[in-house]
Amino acid sequence: MSSSSSSRTLSPEGERKRISKLKIVWDFARRYPFQLAAAFVALLFAAGSTLAIPQGLKLIVDRGFGNEDPSTISPYFLGLLGIVVVLALATAVRFYFVSWLGERVVADLRQAVHRHLLSLDPGFFEENRPSEIASRLTADTSVIEQVVGTSFSVALRNLFMGVGGLFYLLYLSPKLTGLLMLVIPLVLGPIVILGRRVQSLSRRSQDRVADVGAIVVETLGAIRIVQAFTQEGRESRRFSDAVDAAFGAAKLRIAIRAVMTSVVIFLIFGAITLVLWEGAIDVITGEITGGTITAFIFAAAIVAGAFGALTETYSDVMRGAGAAGRMGELLEQVPVICAPAQPVALPVPPKGQLRFEHVEFRYPTKPDDPALHDFSLTVEAGETVAVVGPSGAGKSTLFQLIQRFYDPQSGCLCLDGVPIDRADPAELRARLSVVPQETVVFAATARANIAYGRPSAGDDEIWAAAEAANAATFLRALPEGLDTYLGEAGTRLSGGQRQRLAIARAILKDAPVLLLDEATSALDAESERDVQEALDRLMQGRTTIVIAHRLATVRGADRIVVMDEGRVVAEGTHDALVARGGLYARLARLQFDTAD
């Protein structure tokens, strides 16, 4: 997915593979057979009526202009006018259905890709920037919409008119058509050679545009840090560099495309001029009529315009193929974490026992650095276990594995006696409530944020959860209460308010297993006391694992597990661990007087 890997020039075989990626677009388009058929029929009528215009002109010149009775010419002009009416109506119908298909296919494709992205494991997003993926989801689908809604239809119409026009030219004058056909290889050569260059440059241009989008998302998402460190100028220059790079890539693509168009137009219309020269001689000698040469000129112009337009739509179609390939790459990503073919049902009613057995785990991005090494731990149902240790000891990794965002390389993790890799991840996660250290607040109302785990919850339940999390007071003070929009990432709330909102969300979900990752770290002393009391009530009868850096918050846990370098190095109560000495006693001395 990275830009460096995606901008490589494709070989002819790679080009064919890219074109084949348009099958993804076809798979979505064929869901709408009526619209496809209507667009195709309208396209045939439009192309056919365009090709009928030269024949109408031929009849007007040969049978109308040479007739002394003015009334005899009227039917021919009325016939030509009828052809124009059919052309106008067919073009309108084609435009409507083709544009409809373009918008519909892009909407379906975006939904499918987004739905598939939600099924991928977090490891995928460690290796692929979400901001870049978001840019692809918008920029690439816009290219596809242009291809489906415009370029492909135009290319097909011009192909029909070009091929049909050639047959009509053969009917009018095989000799002149034969001369005209000599130029076709000269036209196809630049299309293939320069078109391949345009294709690689288009891919590079798309990569640079994606970089621009990624920088915007990253910078605006961290706008407070940017301004706090007065780095507006630096970020502006970085964005300008990315924009200039995108412009440079687009400028080169435009230049090559302009050269290709110029060469092809010169070859086509130059050939037409030479052929018409020969045709004029044939009219003078009486070999063909004036109407025939008139029709030939008009039809040749149509054919020339059709093949000239193909040179432009070719690069557009290639851009669409590249964009479809990008979307295909996302859709082809196989989730590492997924439900087994025959998942084992978790016991009902749930108990909440968790058991780690000799777990060995390394993150995909750090394969040589074990996060957990021969890790074993059992948390009994209803037990409150606090996990402490220095940064990098593997505490947060436990939560990642419990939620099955990753699978260990060896060992087993069980919930209520069922290995979690044999259960449905959705069923597993439904039994977990999580309060992360980095609080996530969605750009929605307070109601939607608290009820995120239980969208069907009523106002009474939401307010009860807010009261338990000590969040009701500030929620009632908001301009519209629960219906107040909280801003992007909850920017309208303080850090402590956002954390209490996350606690209310976990309380409302009411799951048998509670995971608290430094749940009170952003609260002041008074709020921390109130929330801790609420958490103490919430933890009763639930299996709770608490990750804490401030040991004062976990002194009352049933058991404290001390971790270091991915292993359990000690466990017991606070007093027993302090008396034993070692890592926990050292951490305790750093934070408070152990004599208290």
C-alpha positions in Angstrom: 0.0 0.0 0.0 2.9 2.4 0.4 3.6 5.0 -2.2 7.0 3.8 -2.9 5.9 0.3 -3.9 2.8 1.4 -5.7 4.4 3.7 -8.1 6.5 1.2 -10.0 6.1 1.1 -13.7 4.2 -2.0 -14.8 5.3 -4.4 -17.5 3.0 -5.2 -20.4 1.9 -8.3 -18.4 1.4 -6.1 -15.4 -0.6 -3.7 -17.6 -2.9 -6.5 -18.7 -3.4 -7.5 -15.1 -4.3 -4.0 -14.1 -6.8 -3.8 -16.9 -8.3 -7.0 -15.6 -8.9 -5.2 -12.3 -11.8 -3.4 -14.0 -13.6 -6.7 -13.5 -14.2 -5.4 -9.9 -16.1 -2.5 -11.4 -18.1 -4.8 -13.7 -19.0 -7.0 -10.7 -20.7 -4.0 -9.1 -22.2 -2.6 -12.3 -23.9 -5.9 -13.3 -26.1 -5.8 -10.2 -28.2 -3.2 -12.2 -29.0 -5.0 -15.4 -31.9 -2.7 -16.4 -29.7 0.4 -16.2 -26.9 -1.3 -18.0 -29.3 -2.5 -20.8 -30.9 1.0 -21.1 -27.5 2.7 -21.3 -26.3 0.2 -23.9 -29.3 0.5 -26.1 -29.2 4.3 -25.9 -25.5 4.2 -26.8 -26.3 2.1 -29.8 -29.0 4.5 -30.9 -26.7 7.5 -30.4 -23.8 5.9 -32.3 -26.2 4.7 -35.1 -27.9 8.0 -35.5 -24.5 9.8 -35.7 -23.4 7.5 -38.4 -26.8 8.0 -40.2 -26.1 11.8 -40.6 -23.6 11.4 -43.5 -26.1 9.2 -45.4 -28.7 11.9 -44.9 -26.3 14.5 -46.3 -25.5 12.3 -49.2 -29.2 12.0 -50.2 -29.7 15.8 -49.8 -26.7 16.6 -52.0 -27.4 13.9 -54.7 -31.2 14.1 -54.9 -32.2 17.4 -53.5 -29.7 20.0 -54.7 -29.9 18.9 -58.3 -33.7 18.9 -58.4 -35.5 21.9 -59.9 -38.7 21.4 -57.7 -37.9 22.9 -54.2 -40.6 20.8 -52.6 -38.8 17.6 -53.3 -35.9 18.5 -51.0 -38.1 18.8 -47.9 -38.4 15.0 -47.1 -34.7 14.7 -47.0 -34.2 17.6 -44.6 -37.1 16.3 -42.5 -35.4 12.8 -42.4 -32.1 14.4 -41.4 -33.9 16.4 -38.7 -35.5 13.2 -37.4 -32.1 11.6 -37.1 -30.9 14.6 -35.1 -33.9 14.2 -32.8 -33.1 10.5 -32.2 -29.5 11.4 -31.6 -30.4 14.1 -29.0 -32.8 11.8 -27.1 -30.5 8.8 -27.2 -27.6 10.9 -25.9 -29.7 12.3 -23.0 -30.9 8.8 -22.0 -27.3 7.4 -22.3 -26.0 10.3 -20.2 -28.6 9.7 -17.5 -28.2 6.0 -17.1 -24.4 6.0 -17.5 -24.0 8.8 -14.9 -26.5 6.9 -12.6 -24.4 3.8 -12.9 -21.2 5.7 -12.2 -22.5 7.1 -9.0 -24.2 3.9 -7.9 -21.1 1.7 -8.6 -18.9 4.1 -6.6 -21.3 4.2 -3.7 -21.5 0.4 -3.6 -17.7 0.1 -3.9 -17.1 2.6 -1.1 -19.5 0.7 1.1 -17.9 -2.6 0.3 -14.4 -1.5 0.9 -15.3 0.3 4.1 -17.2 -2.8 5.4 -14.2 -4.9 4.5 -11.8 -2.6 6.2 -13.8 -2.8 9.4 -13.2 -6.6 9.4 -9.4 -6.3 9.1 -7.3 -6.7 12.2 -5.4 -3.8 13.8 -2.1 -5.3 12.5 -3.1 -4.3 9.0 -3.4 -0.6 10.0 0.0 -0.7 11.7 1.5 -1.4 8.3 -0.8 0.8 6.3 -1.6 4.3 7.3 -5.4 4.8 7.8 -5.1 8.4 6.5 -3.6 7.1 3.2 -6.4 4.4 3.0 -9.0 7.1 3.5 -7.4 9.2 0.7 -7.6 6.1 -1.6 -11.2 5.5 -0.6 -12.1 9.0 -1.8 -9.6 9.9 -4.6 -9.5 6.5 -6.3 -13.3 6.0 -6.2 -13.7 9.4 -7.8 -11.5 8.3 -10.6 -13.6 5.2 -11.0 -16.7 7.3 -11.0 -15.3 9.3 -13.9 -14.5 6.2 -15.8 -17.8 4.4 -15.3 -19.9 7.6 -15.6 -18.1 9.2 -18.5 -14.9 7.7 -20.0 -15.9 4.1 -20.5 -19.2 5.1 -22.1 -17.4 7.7 -24.3 -14.8 5.1 -25.3 -17.5 2.5 -26.2 -19.5 5.0 -28.2 -16.4 6.1 -30.1 -15.4 2.5 -30.7 -18.8 1.8 -32.2 -18.7 4.9 -34.3 -15.2 4.3 -35.4 -15.7 0.7 -36.5 -19.2 1.4 -37.9 -17.9 4.5 -39.7 -15.1 2.5 -41.3 -17.6 0.0 -42.7 -19.7 2.9 -44.0 -16.7 4.4 -45.6 -16.0 1.1 -47.3 -19.5 1.2 -48.6 -19.1 4.7 -50.0 -15.6 4.2 -51.6 -13.4 1.2 -51.0 -10.5 2.9 -52.8 -10.5 6.0 -50.6 -11.2 3.9 -47.4 -8.2 1.7 -48.3 -6.0 4.8 -48.4 -7.4 6.0 -45.1 -6.7 2.6 -43.5 -3.0 2.9 -44.2 -2.8 5.5 -41.4 -4.3 3.3 -38.7 -1.0 1.6 -37.7 0.6 5.0 -37.5 -2.1 6.1 -35.0 -2.1 2.9 -32.9 1.7 3.1 -32.4 1.6 6.4 -30.4 -1.5 5.3 -28.5 0.3 2.1 -27.2 3.7 3.7 -26.6 2.7 7.0 -25.1 -0.4 5.5 -23.4 1.7 3.1 -21.4 3.8 6.1 -20.2 0.7 8.0 -19.3 -0.5 5.0 -17.3 2.7 4.9 -15.1 2.6 8.6 -14.7 -1.1 8.5 -13.7 -0.3 6.0 -11.0 2.5 8.2 -9.7 0.2 11.2 -9.8 -2.4 9.3 -7.8 0.2 8.4 -5.2 1.2 12.0 -4.8 -2.4 13.1 -4.4 -2.8 10.4 -1.7 0.2 11.8 0.1 -1.4 15.3 0.1 -4.6 13.9 1.6 -2.6 11.9 4.3 -0.8 15.0 5.4 -4.0 17.0 5.7 -5.6 14.3 7.9 -2.5 14.0 10.0 -1.9 17.7 10.5 -5.5 18.7 11.2 -5.9 15.7 13.5 -3.0 17.1 15.6 -3.8 20.8 15.1 -3.4 21.6 18.8 0.1 20.0 18.9 1.0 21.8 15.7 0.0 25.1 17.2 1.3 24.4 20.7 4.8 23.8 19.2 4.4 26.7 16.7 5.1 24.4 13.8 2.5 26.0 11.4 5.2 27.2 9.1 6.9 23.8 9.0 3.7 21.9 8.4 2.7 24.4 5.7 6.0 23.9 3.9 5.6 20.1 4.2 2.1 20.4 2.7 3.4 22.7 0.0 6.1 20.2 -0.9 3.6 17.5 -1.2 1.3 19.6 -3.3 4.2 20.6 -5.6 5.2 17.0 -5.9 1.6 16.1 -6.9 1.6 19.0 -9.4 5.0 17.9 -10.9 3.7 14.4 -11.4 0.5 15.7 -13.0 2.3 18.2 -15.2 4.5 15.5 -16.7 1.5 13.2 -17.3 -0.4 16.1 -18.9 2.6 16.9 -21.1 2.9 13.3 -22.4 -0.9 13.1 -22.9 -0.8 16.4 -24.8 2.0 15.1 -27.1 0.1 11.9 -27.7 -3.1 13.8 -28.6 -1.3 16.1 -30.9 0.5 13.4 -32.8 -2.6 11.3 -33.2 -4.7 14.3 -34.4 -2.0 15.3 -36.9 -1.8 11.8 -38.3 -5.5 11.3 -38.6 -6.5 14.6 -40.1 -3.3 14.7 -42.2 -4.3 11.4 -43.7 -7.9 12.6 -44.2 -6.6 15.6 -46.1 -4.5 13.5 -48.5 -7.4 11.0 -49.0 -9.8 13.9 -49.8 -7.3 15.2 -52.3 -7.6 11.9 -54.1 -11.4 12.0 -53.7 -11.7 15.4 -55.2 -10.0 14.0 -58.3 -12.5 11.1 -58.4 -15.4 13.6 -58.3 -13.9 15.6 -61.2 -13.5 12.4 -63.3 -17.0 11.2 -62.4 -16.1 8.1 -60.5 -18.1 9.2 -57.5 -20.9 11.8 -56.9 -20.8 15.0 -55.0 -23.1 13.5 -52.4 -20.7 10.6 -51.9 -17.7 12.7 -51.3 -19.7 14.9 -48.9 -20.8 11.9 -46.9 -17.3 10.5 -47.0 -15.9 13.8 -45.6 -18.5 13.9 -42.8 -18.1 10.1 -42.0 -14.3 10.4 -42.1 -14.5 13.3 -39.7 -16.6 11.2 -37.4 -14.2 8.3 -37.6 -11.2 10.6 -37.0 -12.9 12.2 -34.0 -13.9 8.8 -32.6 -10.4 7.4 -32.8 -8.9 10.7 -31.6 -11.2 10.6 -28.6 -10.1 7.0 -27.9 -6.6 8.2 -27.3 -7.9 10.5 -24.6 -10.3 8.0 -23.0 -7.6 5.3 -23.1 -5.5 7.0 -20.5 -8.7 7.7 -18.4 -9.6 4.1 -18.6 -6.1 3.1 -17.6 -6.3 5.5 -14.6 -9.6 3.9 -13.7 -8.0 0.4 -14.0 -5.2 1.5 -11.6 -7.8 2.9 -9.2 -9.9 -0.2 -9.4 -6.7 -2.2 -8.7 -6.1 -0.2 -5.6 -9.6 -0.9 -4.4 -9.2 -4.5 -5.3 -6.1 -4.7 -3.2 -8.1 -3.5 -0.2 -10.9 -5.9 -0.9 -8.5 -8.8 -1.4 -6.9 -8.3 2.0 -7.7 -11.4 4.1 -8.4 -10.7 7.7 -5.9 -12.4 10.0 -8.4 -12.4 12.8 -11.7 -14.0 11.8 -14.3 -16.4 13.0 -13.5 -20.1 12.4 -15.6 -22.1 10.0 -17.4 -23.8 12.9 -17.0 -21.5 16.0 -17.3 -22.9 19.4 -20.1 -21.2 21.4 -19.1 -19.5 24.7 -20.8 -20.9 27.8 -24.2 -19.3 28.8 -24.5 -17.8 31.3 -21.0 -16.2 31.1 -18.6 -16.6 34.0 -15.7 -14.5 33.0 -12.7 -16.7 33.7 -9.6 -15.8 31.7 -6.6 -18.1 31.3 -3.2 -17.5 29.6 -1.2 -20.7 29.1 2.5 -20.3 28.0 1.7 -17.5 25.6 4.4 -16.3 23.3 3.6 -13.1 21.3 5.4 -10.7 19.0 3.8 -7.8 17.2 3.9 -8.1 13.4 5.9 -4.8 13.1 8.4 -6.0 15.7 9.0 -9.7 14.9 12.3 -9.9 16.8 11.0 -8.3 20.0 8.8 -10.5 22.1 6.0 -8.6 23.8 5.0 -11.7 25.9 7.4 -14.6 26.6 6.1 -17.8 28.1 3.3 -15.9 29.8 0.9 -17.8 32.0 -1.9 -16.2 34.2 -5.3 -17.3 35.4 -8.0 -14.7 36.4 -10.9 -16.3 38.1 -14.5 -15.3 37.5 -15.4 -12.2 39.5 -11.7 -11.6 40.5 -10.1 -8.2 40.3 -6.6 -8.4 39.1 -4.3 -5.4 38.8 -1.4 -5.5 36.3 1.6 -3.3 37.0 5.1 -2.9 35.7 7.4 -0.5 33.9 6.6 0.8 30.4 7.1 -1.9 27.8 6.5 -4.7 30.2 3.6 -6.1 28.1 0.6 -4.9 30.1 -1.4 -3.4 27.3 -0.5 -6.4 25.1 -2.7 -8.5 27.4 -5.7 -6.4 26.5 -4.9 -6.6 22.8 -4.8 -10.4 23.0 -7.9 -10.7 25.3 -9.9 -8.7 22.7 -8.3 -10.9 20.0 -6.9 -8.1 18.0 -3.9 -10.4 17.5 -3.3 -14.1 17.9 -0.3 -15.3 19.9 2.4 -17.2 18.0 2.2 -20.0 20.5 0.3 -20.9 23.7 -3.4 -20.5 24.4 -5.8 -17.9 25.8 -9.2 -19.1 27.0 -12.4 -17.4 28.1 -14.6 -19.6 30.3 -12.6 -22.6 29.1 -13.0 -22.0 25.4 -9.8 -21.0 23.4 -10.7 -17.6 22.0 -9.3 -18.4 18.6 -12.0 -21.1 18.3 -14.8 -18.7 19.2 -16.5 -16.0 17.1 -14.6 -12.7 17.7 -17.9 -10.8 17.8 -19.3 -13.1 20.5 -16.1 -12.8 22.5 -16.0 -9.0 22.3 -19.6 -8.8 23.3 -18.5 -10.1 26.7 -15.9 -7.4 27.2 -16.2 -3.8 28.3 -13.1 -1.7 27.7 -11.9 1.7 29.0 -8.7 2.5 27.1 -6.1 4.9 28.3 -6.3 6.9 25.1 -10.0 7.7 25.2 -11.9 7.5 21.9 -14.8 10.0 21.5 -16.6 9.9 18.2 -17.8 13.0 16.3 -21.4 12.5 17.4 -23.7 13.4 20.3 -23.0 12.5 23.9 -26.0 10.1 23.7 -24.5 8.2 20.7 -21.1 8.0 22.4 -22.3 6.6 25.7 -24.7 4.2 24.0 -22.1 3.1 21.5 -22.0 -0.5 23.0 -25.8 -0.6 23.4 -27.4 1.6 20.8 -30.9 0.5 22.0 -30.4 1.8 25.5 -33.0 4.3 26.8 -32.4 7.7 28.3 -32.9 6.4 31.9 -30.1 3.8 31.4 -27.8 6.3 29.7 -28.2 8.8 32.6 -27.7 6.0 35.1 -24.4 5.1 33.5 -23.5 8.7 33.4 -24.2 9.1 37.1 -22.2 6.0 37.9 -19.2 7.4 36.0 -19.6 10.9 37.6 -20.4 12.3 34.1 -24.0 13.4 34.6 -23.1 16.9 36.0 -21.1 18.1 33.1 -23.5 16.4 30.6 -26.5 18.3 32.0 -24.5 21.5 31.7 -24.0 21.0 28.0 -26.1 23.2 25.7 -28.3 20.4 24.5 -27.6 17.8 27.1 -27.2 14.3 25.7 -28.0 15.6 22.2 -25.0 18.0 22.2 -22.5 17.4 19.4 -19.1 16.8 21.0 -16.9 17.7 18.0 -14.2 15.8 16.2 -12.6 13.4 18.7 -14.6 15.1 21.5 -12.7 18.4 21.2 -15.5 20.2 23.1 -14.7 18.2 26.2 -11.8 18.2 28.6 -9.5 15.2 29.0 -11.2 14.2 32.2 -14.7 14.6 30.8 -13.8 12.4 27.8 -12.5 9.7 30.1 -15.6 9.7 32.2 -17.6 9.5 29.0 -15.7 6.3 28.1 -16.3 4.9 31.6 -20.0 5.5 31.2 -19.9 3.7 27.9 -18.3 0.7 29.5 -20.7 0.8 32.4 -23.7 0.8 30.0 -22.5 -2.1 28.0 -22.6 -4.2 31.2 -20.3 -7.0 30.1 -19.1 -9.8 32.4 -15.4 -8.9 31.8 -14.1 -5.4 32.4 -10.8 -4.1 31.1 -9.5 -0.9 32.6 -6.4 0.7 31.1 -5.4 3.4 33.5 -9.1 4.5 33.6 -8.6 7.4 36.0 -5.4 8.8 34.6 -6.9 12.0 33.3 -9.1 12.9 36.3 -8.4 15.3 39.1 -8.2 14.0 42.7 -11.9 14.7 43.5 -13.2 13.2 40.3 -10.8 10.3 40.6 -12.2 9.4 44.0 -15.8 9.6 42.8 -15.1 7.5 39.7 -13.1 5.0 41.6 -16.0 4.5 43.9 -18.2 4.0 40.8 -15.7 1.5 39.4 -15.6 -0.3 42.6 -19.3 -0.8 42.5 -19.1 -1.7 38.8 -16.4 -4.4 39.4 -18.5 -6.3 41.9 -19.4 -9.7 40.4 -17.3 -9.0 37.3 -14.0 -10.2 36.2 -11.8 -7.1 36.1 -8.3 -6.6 34.9 -6.8 -3.2 35.7 -3.7 -1.8 34.1 -2.3 0.9 36.4 0.8 3.0 36.6 -0.4 4.8 39.7 -0.3 2.1 42.4 -2.6 4.0 44.7 -5.5 3.1 42.4 -5.0 -0.7 42.7 -4.0 -1.2 46.4 -7.4 -2.8 47.0 -7.3 -5.3 44.1 -7.8 -9.0 44.9 -4.4 -9.7 43.4 -1.6 -7.6 41.9 0.4 -9.1 39.0 3.8 -7.6 38.4 5.1 -7.8 34.9 8.6 -7.2 33.4 9.9 -7.9 29.9 6.7 -9.9 29.0 6.7 -12.2 32.0 5.0 -12.4 35.4 7.8 -11.7 37.9 5.6 -11.5 41.1 2.0 -11.6 42.2 0.1 -11.1 45.4 -1.5 -8.4 47.5 -0.1 -4.9 47.9 1.2 -5.5 51.4 2.7 -8.9 50.5 4.5 -7.6 47.5 5.9 -4.6 49.4 7.2 -6.9 52.1 8.8 -9.2 49.6 10.8 -6.4 47.9 11.8 -6.5 44.3 10.3 -4.6 41.4 7.0 -3.8 42.9 8.5 -2.5 46.2 10.8 -0.3 44.2 7.9 1.1 42.1 5.9 1.6 45.4 8.7 3.6 47.0 8.9 5.9 44.0 5.2 6.7 44.3 4.2 6.8 47.9 5.5 6.1 51.4 5.0 2.3 51.9 4.6 2.8 55.6 1.1 4.3 55.1 
